[in-house]
Amino acid sequence: MAARDDQAGPEPVRLVVRVRPGASRAKVGGRYGDGELVVAVTQRAVDGKATEACLRAVAGALGVRRSVVHLVTGQTRRSKVVEIDVADRVRADVLRAAVTELLDS
């Protein structure tokens, strides 16, 4: 039997980030191009270290555990699509608002 739509969990929050590897300090905030969230990390883009640092930085900036932040696409690119698993719609709305605030900072 298929699950009903009202019983399904909320959709994950999805965002596009632009990674700046090798920055002098880590920072999450600002907009690149058509709404990509800028994530500056100190790690260089070698062996996935900048990608992992990016995912940790996004989790920290949004106040979620690293384990709920997943890379969807862009393992070897500066532009990446990231998904954040959420427990309920209220939390999803809070995260979307936080992302909007980071984009405008």
C-alpha positions in Angstrom: 0.0 0.0 0.0 1.4 3.4 -1.0 1.9 6.1 1.6 -0.5 9.0 1.5 0.9 12.5 0.6 -0.1 14.0 4.0 1.9 11.2 5.8 5.1 11.9 3.8 7.8 13.9 5.4 8.7 17.3 4.1 11.0 17.7 1.1 14.6 18.3 1.9 15.8 21.9 1.7 18.0 22.2 -1.4 20.4 25.0 -2.2 23.1 25.8 -4.6 26.5 26.9 -3.1 29.6 28.4 -4.7 32.7 27.2 -2.9 35.8 29.5 -2.6 38.6 27.1 -1.6 41.8 28.4 -0.1 40.3 31.5 1.5 42.1 33.2 4.3 39.2 32.4 6.7 36.0 30.4 6.5 32.8 32.3 5.9 29.3 31.5 4.8 27.3 34.3 3.3 26.8 36.4 0.2 25.5 35.8 -3.3 27.2 34.6 -6.4 25.5 34.9 -9.8 21.8 33.9 -9.8 21.5 33.1 -6.1 24.3 30.7 -5.2 25.3 30.9 -1.6 29.0 31.7 -1.2 30.9 29.4 1.1 34.6 30.3 1.6 36.7 27.6 3.2 40.4 27.5 4.1 41.0 24.0 2.7 42.4 23.7 -0.8 40.4 21.8 -3.5 42.5 18.6 -3.2 41.1 15.1 -2.5 37.6 16.5 -1.6 38.8 18.4 1.4 37.2 21.7 0.3 33.9 19.9 -0.4 33.9 18.4 3.0 34.8 21.7 4.6 32.0 23.3 2.6 29.4 20.8 3.9 30.6 21.3 7.5 30.5 25.1 7.1 26.9 25.0 5.7 25.8 22.8 8.6 27.4 25.1 11.1 25.9 28.2 9.6 22.4 26.7 9.6 22.7 25.1 13.0 22.2 21.6 11.9 24.2 18.4 12.3 26.7 17.6 9.5 25.0 14.2 9.1 21.8 15.8 7.6 23.7 17.8 5.0 24.3 15.9 1.7 26.1 16.7 -1.5 23.8 16.1 -4.5 25.9 17.2 -7.4 29.2 19.0 -7.9 31.8 16.8 -6.2 34.6 18.3 -8.3 33.1 21.7 -9.2 33.0 25.0 -7.3 29.2 25.1 -7.8 27.5 22.4 -5.8 23.9 21.4 -5.0 23.4 20.6 -1.3 20.4 19.0 0.4 19.5 19.3 4.0 17.2 16.7 5.5 14.5 18.2 7.8 12.2 16.6 10.3 9.1 18.8 9.7 7.8 21.6 7.6 8.3 24.2 10.3 12.0 23.4 10.4 12.2 23.5 6.6 10.7 27.0 6.6 13.2 28.1 9.3 16.1 26.8 7.2 14.9 28.4 4.1 14.6 31.7 5.9 18.1 31.3 7.3 19.5 30.6 3.8 17.8 33.7 2.5 19.4 35.8 5.3 22.8 34.3 4.5 22.4 35.1 0.8 21.7 38.7 1.7 24.6 39.1 4.1 
